[in-house]
Amino acid sequence: MRYAETGFNLEVDLTRGNIEKIATSPEDTELYLGGLGTNAKILWDRVPPETEPFSPDNLLIFAAGLLCGTPAIGCNRTIVSTISPQTRLMAFSMMGGFWAPELKYAGYDKVILRGKSPDLVYLWINNDKIEIRDASHLKGKGAIETAELIQKELNEPRAQIAAIGLAGENRVYYASIEQGRSSASRGGIGAVMGDKGLKAIAVRGTGDINVARPDEYMDLCNEVLEYIQFREENPIPGVMPILAGLGSPQEMKVHDEKWHTENFMWGNSRTRRKGFWTEEISKSWGQTMEKARTRLISCYNCPMKCGATISMPGLPAYMMKCFTKLTYTMAAMSDLDFGLKIAQRATEYGVDGFSTPQVMAFALELYEDGILTDDDMPGLPQDNEERFYWLLDRIVNREGIGDVLANGTYWAAKEIGNGAENYAHNNIKKQEQLPLKLSMLNPIYFLMYATGAKINITQIEGQFPQAPFPRREQREAFVKDWFQVPDEKFKQYFLDWELRGENSIPYYPTVEMCCDIVDWQERMHYIDDALGQCSGLSAFPLKPPYHMHNYPKFISAGAGIDMDEDKLTRAAKRYRTLIRAINIRRGMRRKDEKPPEDHWKHRFPELEKKLLDEYYKFKGWNDEGIPTQESLHELDLDYVGDELIQRGILKDTGNKPDKNTSSKGALD
Ligand code: SF4
């Protein structure tokens, strides 16, 4: 009997229209857990580095995390993985909502798509009955509209539908996959879906998921619920309001936007507006939000209500959460009313709310500076806000200059030339980042930005406070009930962290401490992404209900895998290293691990070099950032080492430590 997972994947060949139900290996679950972990294994095994993102041989994998569909609170993530057209590396983007549990109830852990359909189609998974259906009538339809039309057509209002809009159909490099109450937006995964000729996947499942030890599991779930309640009643003092509680940053509930609007950059990520957040703005934006927000909504089996339905006059309702509330507003140097209106159109088109506004602001800055001209932008409106709508329409239709901009700032700048590359200044590994430009180098964030494979800082950070608390008494109060730390040393790191003086950034936390902190933060995110847990209740907030000490119990009682903290740490390290190896095999090296030059005003090249050197060593990577043969062996990844050697990426040192003297394997 398989527990927590179904033990089956759906393999769909869109070229041939072939559908197969394939039993999966329980050994792979032990080694890679599920979700992101097993997605990485499949991509390593089946997508060689020569495969282009828009090749029929590129796979697009929709995975429900290992514990999705069980009663674990907030465990509902779909992990979509593929090779990104934007970064040309492995992309993995998560979406919440209801889709992943529904897939489990239909009897599958993953849907693996290969090939390309000659005509636009959608997939209908109705328990054991699976069909590839014509979607020609949905061509050009919005992502949310598509979901509604499919539900009607199937006469199945409870079907969960993940769909692309026009941007995905036209292979915009930052096209998203929308799912009613959430979206998977980073890395251009929607473009790969469009390239495969797949408009949507509709799922309806009415089966059950077994858990190994139900009583124990329910006790664990109840403990999580109780702790959520406790944290709701006891917000963390001394941090910004959106970080004081649990869940995704509570942008839909919290109206105080002083921190974002005054610290993040506006326009093409260049203009800081200190003193912007006046009482007048606060009142008017508060009113806009109150009017627009029809209700707060949650994902499957979660009490947190991080999202909201937004209804602007004369426009269909849509779902919003998190920082997308401000991205369009700030890129256009406009107000919240504009941002909420244009986000409706952008959601239907299906585009990433982080990249899209930046691409448009980038184009307008190029125009203002004469690098793009009226010849490039014939018909560009005079009005600033109208310009953003105009650009958005052209990008998703790949029309005129929109065809160039649809590839994101990095590729667009290369194509435009004439100095445009200096305007694409906010990328890491070819993907737009949050518009943050700060003063003093933060060594923890330096490492996360440089080495993160998720390429999205908000999905790497968490657990450790972003900045020291000013007074020692505050820090002492904070660490008192900080039981989530995997090791007591983290408390001391934080206690000694000062705003100024010897123990302040950039030299404190020390290089060694930074390695520990970044590794802990990243590990938690990777565990979430394998289990399907929303990081809003785990890796992202301070003092979350899920942590290193209760996760092994959830996996043991839920999936029936004998798990402890060491074994879980090793499993997470294993598939994190495998993702690293996939990207290394695709050509990524140390030279690519660079935060934007202007991210911090004060840079410290020697310290930055040391940080990378030591972090690479800490992770078992060589000076180029390539996992060593020894570390791969230790993680039961000899097959990866062998291929890297065969491809001339690693030298065969013959140095494989004896298994008996190295740490134990997952199956030992
Ligand atoms: S914490 Fe928020 S984003 Fe996460 S599952 Fe719950 S409602 Fe969804």
Boltz pocket constraint, residues with backbone or C-beta under 6 A from the ligand:
constraints:
  - pocket:
      binder: B
      contacts: [[A, 74], [A, 75], [A, 76], [A, 96], [A, 97], [A, 246], [A, 247], [A, 248], [A, 297], [A, 298], [A, 299], [A, 300], [A, 302], [A, 303], [A, 304], [A, 305], [A, 306], [A, 307], [A, 534], [A, 535], [A, 536], [A, 537]]
      max_distance: 6.0
